[in-house]
Amino acid sequence: MGKRKTTRSAAKFTTLDAFLQEEDKREEFEAVAVKEVLAWQIEEAMKANKLSRNGLAQRMKTSRSQIGRLLDPKDGNVTLTTLQRAATIVGRKLRLQLV
């Protein structure tokens, strides 16, 4: 016996948030979205400062592969300390808040 497919009506959901909540995917989706925005902001600041991944790695005294993980939106295993160090080097500050 195969898996039974569940049919959903789009009219049931009023927002993407409601859909993600129903699927128990909201937290995962938000975490990826936050990481994606942070990675994009760091990359944009790197471009503005004409700083390559290798250059950032050297200034952070880390490996280029670590920078790759930092800038990979799907890799959620980046510490706050690493994010702070990268932000400082590209002339930014990391600000976190609970809402």
CORBEL-V959407 format. One record per pair of residues at least 4 apart in sequence whose ideal C-beta (glycine too) atoms are under 6 Angstrom apart, sorted by the first residue. I is the first residue (numbers start at 1). J is the second residue. Records with the same first field share a line. If there is no record, write none. Layout:
# CORBEL-V959407
I = J + J
This chain:
# CORBEL-V959407
13 = 18 + 19
14 = 18
20 = 25 + 26 + 29
21 = 26
25 = 29
31 = 76
35 = 73 + 76
36 = 73
39 = 71 + 73
42 = 86
43 = 71
45 = 90 + 92
46 = 51 + 90
49 = 90
51 = 55 + 56
53 = 64 + 67
54 = 64
56 = 67
57 = 62 + 63 + 64 + 67
59 = 89
60 = 85
62 = 66
69 = 75
70 = 78 + 86
78 = 82
83 = 94
84 = 94
87 = 92 + 93 + 94
